[in-house]
Amino acid sequence: MPDTNKTKKRGALATKRRILLSAKKAFAKKGLGGARIDKIADSAKANKRMIYHYFGNKTDLFLKVLEDAYTDIRYAEQQLDLDSLPAKEALDKLVCFTWNYYLANPEFITLVNSENLHQARHLKQSKIIDDISQKFVLMVERLLKRGVAEGVFRTGIDPIQLNITIAAIGYYYLTNRYTGSIVYKKDLGTEEAYEERLEFNLTTIRRLVHK
């Protein structure tokens, strides 16, 4: 005889996943103010009562989407296993990963943009962001120390500033590639342009960090 409790739990988890996926797309496209709960529910094949039951109000749902977005990239970074690689190779791998993650997950960039418009009002309420972000900073700090010990990195590089720079040189390019294509009279959104930019990013970070 089927275990009805397990079946219900699986059904609830599936519904939550659909709601979160639908909400992620809606918030990334329209922001917190423009996204509508009824549209999110319809897309998730759920109803508004389920959203309120599982996640609370729209603001609570937005925070959960943000937390999931940051958790996903931080988890993926941990899976790079940078600690097992020589420092130079590990740094290149991190730069490539960041760029490729942004390309593969455009919703992450638009969600971050949206939350910055709110001056991180929602993210300040998170109970998990500090922990997962600190783990990433410590990972890069270990990488820098290892590079110094190997004699290949300069001393005195701040891991937080390095993280910001790695993110910025990819983030800015992608958020401005449409206007940039007009300003510079060059299509910045082609595969060739992306490959060219990645090489530039790698060269930039190497010159910043390498001895």
N, C-alpha and C positions, 0 to 999 in steps of 0.2 A: 504494500500500500504506500503511495507517495507521501513524503513528508510535507505536509501543507505549509508548515512554518518556514522550511527551507525554500519552498517554491515562492512564498510571499516575499521573503527576503531578497531572493534573486530578482523578482519582479520590481521590488522597490529600488534596488540598486540600478537596474536597467533604466527605470524611469528617471532617477536622479542624473544618470549619465546623459540621457537624452536632453533633459532640461538644461544641464550645464553646457552642453555642446551648442544647443540652440541659443542660450543666453550669451555665450562667448561670441557667436557670430553677430547677434543683435547689438551687443554693446560695442563690439569692435567697429561695426558699420555706422551706428547712430549715436553712440555715447550713452551715458546714463540717462540723460534727459530725453533723448529721442527714442530709445528702446521702449517697447510696450509689452507689458506682462501678457496680455492676451495673445499677441503675435508670437511671443516666446513659447507660450503654452501650446498654441496650434502647431507650431513647427516641431515641437517635441512630442506631439501626439499625447498631450497630457491636458490637464485643466488648471485653471488659476489656483484652485484650492490646494492642489498638490504642491504647487510652487510655494505658497504661503506655509503649508504644513512642513515641507522639508527645509526651506531656506529662510522663511520669514518674509520681510517686505522686499521691494525691488532693490533698495540700497544694500540690504544684507546679501542678496543674490549677487550684486555687482562685486562686493568684497570677496565673496567666495570664488567668483570667476577670476578676479585679480590674483588671489592666493594660489589658485590652481595654475595660472599662467606662470607665476614666478617659481612655484614648486617644480613645474615641468622643466624649465630651463636649468634650474639649479641641480635637479636630479640628473639631467642629461650631462651636465658638466662633471658631476662626480663620477659618472660612468666612463669618462675619458681615461681614468686611471693615470693621471699625469705623474703621480709619485713614482711610477715604475719606469719612467722614461728619462733619458738624458735631458738636461735642462733646456737646451736649444730646441730639441725635437718637441718637448712638451709645450714650450711657448708657441711654436708654430702651430701645433695641433690645436691649442686653445684659440688662437686667432682665426684659424680656418673654421673651427667649430662655430664660433660666435657669428661669423659672416653667414655661413650656410644655414644656421638656425634661424636667423632673421629672414633669409630668403624663403625658407620652408614654412615659417610661421608668421606670416605678415600680421595676423591678429595680435600677436604679442606687442608689436610696435604701436599699433593703433590703440590698444588698451592702455599702454603706458602713457601715450600722448593724452588720452582722455583723462586719466587720473591726475596727470600733471596740471591739466586745466582746472582741476578741483584742488590743486595744491596738496595732493596726497591726503586729503581729509579722510578718506575711507581706509587707506592703507595704514594710517596711524592707529587704527583700531585693531589691526591684525595681531594675533597672538603667536603667529608662526614665522612671519617674515624676518624678524630679527635673527632667529636661530638659523634659518636656512641661508641667509645672506652672510652671516658670520662664518659659516662653514666654507663658503666660497672664498671669502677674503683670506682665511687661513690657508686654504689650498694654494692660492697664488703666492702668499707669503712664503710658504714652504718651497715653492718652485723658485722664487727669487733667491732665497738663502742657498738652495742647492746649486743654483747657477754661479753664485759667488764662490762657494766652496769648490766648484769644478774649475774656477778661474775663467769663466766665459761671460759672466754678467758683471756690470758695474755695481758698486755698493751704493747704498743710500736711496734706492728706488722704493717709493711708497706703494704698497700693493693696491691700496684703494685708488690712488691716482692712475695707476697702470690699468686697473679694471675699467675705470671711467674712460680712459683713452681708447682702449680696445673696443669698448662698446660704441663710443662716439664716432669713430672713424667709419664704422659700418652703418650705424643708426642714422647719422646725418645724411649720408649718401642716399640711403634708401627712402627716407622721408622727403627728400628734396629732389629725387631723380626726375620728376616730371617738370618742375620749374627749371631745374638745372639743365635739362635737355634743350629748353628754349634759350636760356641765358648763354649757354656755351655752344649752341648750335651743333650738338652732338647727342645722339640717342644714348642715354645712360642706362637704358633698360634692356639692352640686348645681352645674350649670353656672353658674347665677346667682351662687352663692357664690364660685365660682372667679373669675369676672369681677370681682366686688366686691373680692376679695382682691388680684388683680393691680393694680387701680387704687390700692389702699391701698399696695401695695409700691412702685409708681411714685412716689406722693406722698412716701412715707417717704424714698426714696433721693434724690429731687430736693431735698427740704428739707435733707438731710444735706450734699449736695454743692454745690448752686447758691448763688450769692452772694445 
